[in-house]
Structures are given as C-alpha cells and as structure tokens.
Amino acid sequence: MTWQLPDMPWDGSELWVADLAAARVSWGWLLGRLGYVRQDTWSVGESWSQHGLYVVLEAGPDVLDAPHERRRPGLNHLAFMAG
C-alpha cells in the first residue's frame, strides 16, 4: 500500500511521544504499510519518509508530561511546501 498525493503541499509531521518504544510499535507498522521507510534513528527518535514526505517520532527532553502544556506528547509540527 502506498500513499499517492499529487500536488499535496504537505511536507511532513513531527509526533512527540511519551514512550518511543511504544510509539515504534503503534506507529511503525502503520507507516510501513503506508509505504514509509525508516530513514534515521537516534536515542530519542526516528524519522520515516516516502516520496519526499516525512514523519518524525520523538521522545526528547522537550516532551513534557504535564497538564495543559504545549510540549505534551502529540502532534508537534505539520509542515507544508510552498512556492
């Protein structure tokens, strides 16, 4: 299965997660089924890409587990291509 996105201005997303190991399990299979390939890994994250689109899973030190905090786990970054 692949995602066909002609003329889609979306560039990529960063998902901040509380538990990277759990995110690899819950997101990795889906990204793989959608045709994404793991491109890079580091101690607190990994990136996946397909046809110029990227998804980053990250559990770095900026991710906080606090109520009403913008740095809690969740969608952190949604990028669109322009020009």
Beta strands, then each sheet from edge to edge (+ up, - down):
strand 1: 10-16
strand 2: 37-42
strand 3: 45-50
strand 4: 53-58
strand 5: 74-80
sheet 1: 2+ 3- 4+ 1+ 5-
end
